[in-house]
Amino acid sequence: MYGQAQAKGSAVIIVGTHLDELKKRNFPRDWEKSMTDLIRSKYQRQDNDNSGLPHVMDILNVAAGDSPKNIDSLKNLIYQRVFQLKHPGRNNLL
């Protein structure tokens, strides 16, 4: 996985795509959770601001195409997280 933030502390939601491929290609049942846990441990850390990494707010896996999964969850997550952000020039939430 490769991720790059242009601004230290940027708010980020990591979206895993091709969730439908896990079943098609016979990945182990716990593969999605294992990968999500690995990504979370590597990128969703308390010291991200000090290390120049973005602020990872959430991680979600989705599938599009013929059998979409978690697309509505992604929309709702984005909506929820946007209103948790603070405007850089203000002390209150958006």
N, C-alpha and C positions, 0 to 999 in steps of 0.2 A: 504494500500500500504506500502511496506517495501523497502527501498532503503539504500544502504550502499556504501560509497566511501572509497577506501583504501588510497587515497591521498587527502588531503585538497585542494580544488580548482580544482579537476579533471573535465575535460569537459565531460558533460553527455547530451545525448538526451534521454528523457523518451519516451518509445514506449508503447502505449496501444495496447493490442492485442484483438482479438475476436470482432472487430467492427461489424462483421456480426451478432453476437449474439444479438445485440441491437434490430434489427428488428424481429428476430425470436422469441424473448421472450417478445415482446410488451413493451419495455421500453418507457417512455415518449419521445416525440420528442426532447426536450431540454436537455435530460440526458447527452449526450456526451459533449455538451458545458459546462454544469454545472460541470461535473467531471473534465474536462480540466481546467476550471477556478479555481476550488478548488485546484487541484494539482499545478497549476501555482502560486497561492497565497501562498501555503505552501512551495514550493521548488524552485521557480524561483524568488529569492529575491536578493536584492543588498547586503545584509549583509552575504551571504553564506560563503564567505572567512573568515570572523571574527568568524563565529559560527562553522567552521570545516565542513560545508556541501559542496558538489560538486557544480561546476558552471553549472547550467542547461541551456544549450544553446537553447533547443527547446523541444516541446512536440508534438507528432504526434500519431494518432490512425490508426491502420492498421487491415486488415483482410487477412488471407491467405486461402488456401484450394480451394474449388470449385469456389468461386467468390471473387478473390483477390481485395482488395481496398487499395490504397495509397502505394503500394509496390514500384512503380517507384518514387513516391514522397519521400519516405524514402531514397532510393538510392541517389537521387539528393540532398536531405538535408544533408546526411552524407558527400557527396562529397564537397558541398559548405562549410560546417562547418569545415571540416578538413583543408581547405586552409585559414581559418580565425584564426587558432591557431598559437601561437608563440612557437617556439622551446625553451625549457627551457634555453639553453645555448646561445641563439642568441637574437638579438633585432628585427630581421625581421620576417615576416610571413613565414610559410612553403612554 
